């Protein structure tokens, strides 16, 4: 029996203090983003293209349209924002810097509010990572920035038959160490920018190039509270190179990275509003 006051598990209810904090977070973020030249977009809740963003389609909440085409509730905003701007609104705007404040939905009833940023046609991840840092600074939140590079797991899988991307998704440290390759061991334990130089003379040239991208990103960001995580692999389908997470006490406050839609390279991030609300309400 479902009582009249019950709401589905995983769905969100904001009232009183939580609603006030949510509005304050959104106001701080939107003011900063407008000052940086971003414009706001609100995308449709229903989408035909969510399978291009989500690695596990079982997480999609699917229905059918009037012509019996499969559609799903918005589970991720990034590709929809880029697709709509590039393909649908392209004749009406040349603007490339966009942000959104909206929910995403995962099966069965999980709802998550996000503040997202997409800088279309931009390849420098520092251009948006520094904005994320500005937003957290303005909210008086001091989390850790973890920098990764999706190319490193892909290259390692191509070099070692024993490895799969699933090993990186689940951080199968034991399997990495079982390779008994000195430079792979050092990659596993790499955390700080100053450790990169020691590795550059040991690793293959392809890995060296990707490590230098990570080091250069560290140099380019305004937040010095950062670590490197070269063995981390994101579950999203579209991130293809540099990637970051903003973390505090095992909670993820934000994720972002570089990605491609068709041939267009872009950078962006999403801040998870609900985690911030819980943190600031304590």
Secondary structure, 3 states (H helix, E strand, C coil): CCCCCCCCCCCCCCCCHHHHHHHHHHHHHHHHHHHCCCEECCCCCEECCHHHCCCCHHHCCEEECCCCCEEEECCCCHHHHHHHHHHHCCCCCCCCEEEEEEEEEECCCEEEEEEEEEEECCCCCHHHHHHHHHHHHHCCCCCEEEEEEHHHHHHHHHHCCCCCHHHHHCCCHHHHHCCCCHHHHHHHHCCCHHHHHHHHCCCCHHHHHHHHHHHHHHHHCCCCCEEECCCCCCCCCCEEEEEEEEEECCEEEEEEEEEEECCEEEEEEEEEHHHHHHHHHC
